[in-house]
């Protein structure tokens, strides 16, 4: 498969993985485990820095959702470029899960703390710091299965 085909399949898979991750966020929220997600924190920080001006709660929710989806699609495209070999569904879910955790660790240990949007995970003093790891493992597993489905008939 050519790079642009892998990137497109990865981007579509990233959109699907983001929907799975968003569902987990909703579940964590209903259980009282998470009240503010990282996309919310990023939009809040962008607003603090004057990069965006949000006029209403509805606009804020829309910007947060679009930012989250865009990040998932971009991450998915990057993972598609990285994933040159394919295995069966189980292997792709496992590899995707590992890549999802890699994506989480890259963001949470670098650009999120550097921009002031979130503290690095090693400063967290609650077991809740593990929830994003689980979220991103699920994102990656979903990404891997969707990517496998989209690319399994390509040589």
N, C-alpha and C positions, 0 to 999 in steps of 0.2 A: 504494500500500500504506500502511496506517496504521502509526503508530509502534510500537504493540505487536506487530504482525505482523513488522515489520522487526527489532525487538529479539529476538523469539523465534527467528526464522530466523537471526539473527546469533549468538544464544547456542548454538543447535544446531551452527552452523558453527564456532563457537569450540571446542566440544567435539571436533569432528573435527580441527580444526587443531591442537589440543593433543595429540591422539594422534599426528599426524604429527611434531610437534616432539619428543615423547617418544621416538619411534622414532629421530630424529636424535641425541638425547642418548645413547641406547643405542649407536648406531653410533660416535659420538665416543668413548664410554667404552671400547668394545671395541678401538678403535684406539689407546687410551692418550692421547687428546687432552684429555679432560675426566674429572675424578674426582669433582667435587662440582658439582652444578647449582645454579642460583639458587634454585629452590624448597627445596633442601636447606639452603642458607645462610639463607633466610628462616625456616625452621622452627628451625634452630639458634639464630638471633638471638632469636626469640620465646621459646625455652626459656631462653636466658641472661637475658632480661628478666623471666622468671617469668610470662609470658602463657600458656604451655602447660606441662604436665608430661607428659613422655613416659615410659611405664613399661617399654617393651621395644623392641628393634630393629624388630620387626614393626609395632608401633604407630607408631614414628617413620616407617617407610616409608609406612604408610597415610596418616598426616597429611600427609606431603610430597606424595603423589600427589593427595590430595583438594584440598590448597591449590593445586597446579598446575592441576588441572582447573577449580577454582572461578575462578581468575584468568583462565584461557583462556575460560571461558564468559562471565564478566563483560566481558572485553575484546571478545569476539565480539558481545555484545549492544550494547555501545557503538558498535562499528564498524557494526553493522546500523542503528543510529539515524543514523549519519553518512552512510551510503550510500543516497541517495535515487534516484539514476539508475542504470540498469543497461545494460551493453553485452553483447557476446558473451562466450563463455567465456574467450578470450584476454585481452580487456580486463579482465575481472573478476579473472583470476589476477594480472595486472600491477598493477591497483589494489590488490588484496588484499595483494600483496607489499609495496607501498609503505606501506599502512596497518599491516602487521605490523612493518615497520621503525620506523614512527612510534611504535607501542606500545612497542617495545623502547627507543627513545631516551627516551621520556617516563619510563619506569620507571628505567632505568639512570642517567639524569642527574638524577633528582629523589628520589623516595621511597626507593629502595634505598640510596643513599649517606646520605641524611638519617637513616634508621633504623639505619645501621651494618651492614646486611645484606650490602652489597657496595660496593666502591670504584667511583667513576665510571670510565667507559671510558677517559677521557683520561689516567688514572693507570696504566693497564695497560702493562706493558713487554714484552709477548709478542704475537706474531701471533695467539695463541689468543683474544685479545680480539675478534677478528672472528667467531669461531664463533657467538656468540649473535645476531649480525646475520644470518648465514646461516640460523640456526634460525628466527628471526622472519620472515625473508623467506619461508621455506617454510611457516611457520604461516599467514602472510597469503595466500599463493597457494592453499593448501588451503582456507582460510576463504573466499576469493573464489569458488573453484569450487563449493564446497558451497552457499554462499549463492546463487550463480547458479542452481544446480540446484533449490534450494528455492523460489526466487522468480521463476523465468523465465516462469511462466504467469500472473503477476499484472500488472495494468495499473498 
